[in-house]
Amino acid sequence: PSDATVSTAKIVDGAVTSAKLASGVGGKVLQVVQGTQTTAVSTTSSSYVTTGLTASITPSSSSNKILIMTTLTVSNRASGGEMMCTLFRGSTNIITSGSQDGFNQNFNSAGRQDATAACVFLDSPSTTNSTAYAVFIKAQGGTAESMSEGTTGSIVLMEVSA
């Protein structure tokens, strides 16, 4: 073209690498994976148990990060009870998203209270191997339940370039 532009047909595969680009081009979303779960899981355990809400991703570079976003409906069936949720990478607990407390107030007619638990976490798995992420819950008194009343839990994994 007369305006000095180069068509993409004239660029050889592999000619443009990240090293040849200006700094600050990281942070792009490279892939997105989603997992869902509809089966309720109940526990009275004070240790974390899986909800079955999982997803796996294979990072393209060990320096890339994984942005994890989860949302699920949780319940507690005891006055004064509390439930907690967390994220696991494989068998490693990577963050505790906090507790859903106050379940001793405003119980509905079924004798329980529902809440939405959401967590956003930026992980650095430092690998190019397939990496599984999962949501776990535990009860602190009473019975904790995930994906209650036929709701769907969701986990979204996004690989973000370094």
Salt bridges, closest charged atoms under 4 A:
ASP114 OD1 - ARG112 NH2 3.30
ASP123 OD2 - ARG89 NE 2.67
GLU145 OE2 - ARG77 NH2 3.45
GLU145 OE1 - ARG112 NH2 3.28
GLU149 OE2 - ARG112 NH1 3.50
